[in-house]
């Protein structure tokens, strides 16, 4: 009884002490409405500093007058006096006046913590303004070194030899998922991330810490904005539009930001070779609701509803290939249509308990539900023939002689219903000024119901072609075929699957000195246990450990250099897609792919023309065992699900970024990689992601005499990927490569008003930003191929691989308005 009495007295006393304090928070901005980092905020002897986003948080005494001093070496001091009530949350967003004038809308800033961890931070302003056929965060990431893609219609990307399923994506520390049945980039529609809601974007291409999940390639960590005042933003273009609204309650305890988006890919798809009736509808709504219950507790809810309807009716197609002296054309007439629908519901609750400045707990629960259907019946009747190449001929460019004719009938009735539930707790503890401890525990349950029915029948000149994997002798039309009639391709399976997962991590951070040189050390370990079960499925319980370490040192040199080494084990337990084999059947005992990473980095910050620049060089190596080999067709990945291979990856990445034009950030990226795999001890061959060379350029400029006119350029060059072989082909027999991927997107914008450009026009007074722009996608009209269509000439018994080209040059108009 005495213990209970003292416990009650202690809790009452603690609440009484807490009640005598209040909390001040806010974002510090400069004259151009840009956040200011490393501002010192002091109240008496208590103080803190603002982070890279200008955000600060300080607990202060209540019920008495206090003086707050904001100081920075570049700005004039700002002093504000206030009196706060007990347990009050007070928001204060001061604007500092600079001692020197700085021009521009994007400023290159440094962040020591991210720099030490090897994380690339991307300014959301750049993300919103740089043009791209699929504009957004993924569009910018594809310009970074080590990141590869050959599909402008897709948000998918490969990092340092990994595939699309090997990338982690977080929004507000909540893991997000991609749809399961997507086959082509033009079906994706919208990325999960709403760019207009983003506050911060961090990206790591490898060697990341144990606190991130169990994937082998990369981490994209996105933070949505916490509203500070009422705002409305509108974007509209020929590809769709978005509307974003944010608001804060009077007592500053509640805040909300909500975004609605709509996208129509008709403009891009109609630029492809296939003439279609294309009626897509890609729409979603996202909301982030925040509630500050007290100075210690805060809550948030992130919700998303997304519906993608893809109705596709191909009509005709003509692809010319061959040589100048022997031009050949594939002419296709289609019947039928495709109707796909992807409905996604996502909700997550997050609570943060800040016990004091040195201890914090986070509780996260999320649910992801997707219902997907993929239905199509498409008959393609083709003619493979010679093209009239005589310029003066009346039939110039037409097929005048048919070498072969045939037809293909493709059918699918695929349905998938997946429910994924996560619950997680995380802890952060600052043991002293130099040491921090972080830990986390997570439970995941995945319930997936999946039916796949796909078949293809191929007929050439009236003769049905059976599946090439069958052992048969076929010398039609000279002798009749007496074997069984079988579809050219046939996949049928029904899977009811449940996966239970337990995972956790603990990591230790230390900051110290060796003489006059500063160093940082991070060491951690992850554990993951999972078991696959379901209808007629009983998998084994499996477990993996993943120790990881990072070490960075900053010598006390005149030059601002930092050296970093990181690595460890990066195990990837199979997700549902990795459990399905080529026949669509779940293999419950697929093991985790295991990858050992080693990354060596050099980070050099310097100034040219008295403007900031940074050069980052990284060398990396991966040794991968228990490899689950796969094929990639557009963006659909199909696995063997047998772990019967080994692989390696090595490469070099470099990135130079800075203010090539005063006040704007641009960068140039270069990457080289080589990755090969050995399946069943047959020898090493190129993996599907072996894209050897990469060049990327992101450039911003403005006209000095007309600062309202902005210019943006996004260039990507990637050497060709292995691929284009028939889907049934053994990669040891067919080692083909697609052509190099070359892409240039340009944007021109006239800014009527923004943070750096004022306007006296009356109609612009309600707006904080207003601009009108022209975008040109595929500026140089390059023909980039994503796959090959294989057709057969029954008379010559030859097969032809006809490239499926991506989009041609497209023009787009874009309007941006924010209040």
MOPE-V512654 format. One line per field, one symbol per residue. ss: DSSP state (@ for helix, = for strand, . for the rest). psi: psi as a letter, one per 40 degrees, with the letter a starting at -180 (. if undefined). Layout:
BEGIN
ss=???
psi=???
END
This chain:
BEGIN
ss=.@@@@@@@@@@@@@@@@@@.=======.=.....=....====..====.....=======...========..=========.....===...=..=.............@@@@@@..===.@@@@@@.......@@@@@.....==.........==....@@@=====..==.........@@@.......@@@=======.............=======......=======..=========.....==========..@@@@.....=================.....==========================....==============================..=============================...........================================....==========================..===.......................==========================..==================..==...=============.....=============...@@@@=.....=......================..=================..====..====.....=================..================....===......==========......==========...=..............=...=============........@@@....=========.......=========....========....=========.
psi=ddddddddddddddddddeeiihhiahhiaeefiihifhhhhhbehiaiiadeeiihhhiiifihihhhhiideiiihhhhihiihfhhhhhgihihidihhiiehhhiihdddddefhhhhhddddddhiidgiadddddeeiiehiifheeieiiihfeiadeehhhihfehhiiiidehdideedchidhhdeehdihhhheifiieeiagiecihhhhhihhidihihihhhieeaiihhiiihideediiihhhhihiheddddeeidhhihhgihhiihiihhihgdaedhiiihhihhhhhhhhhgiciihhhaaiddghiihhhhiiaihhihhhhhhihhhhhhgdaeehiihhhhihhhhhhihhihhhhhihhiihhehdeidfheihehhdiiaihhhiighihhhhhhihihiihhhdadehihiiihhhhhhhhhhhhhhihhhhhfehhhiheeigihhfiediiheaihiidhhhhihhhhhhhhhiiihihhhhaigbehiihhhhiiiihhihhiahfhgiihiiiighiihhihhigidigihiihiaahgigihiddedhadeehhhefhihhhhhihhhihhhhihhffiiihhhhhhihhhhifhgiiihhbehhhidfeffiiiihiahiihhiagdhheihiihiiihihhiihhffeihihiefggdihhihhhiiihddgedhihhhhhhhhiiihaeiideiheedhgiiiiihhhhhiihhhhdhadehiiehdeedeidhhihihhhigdefihhidaihhihhddefiihhhihiaiahiiihhhhhi.
END
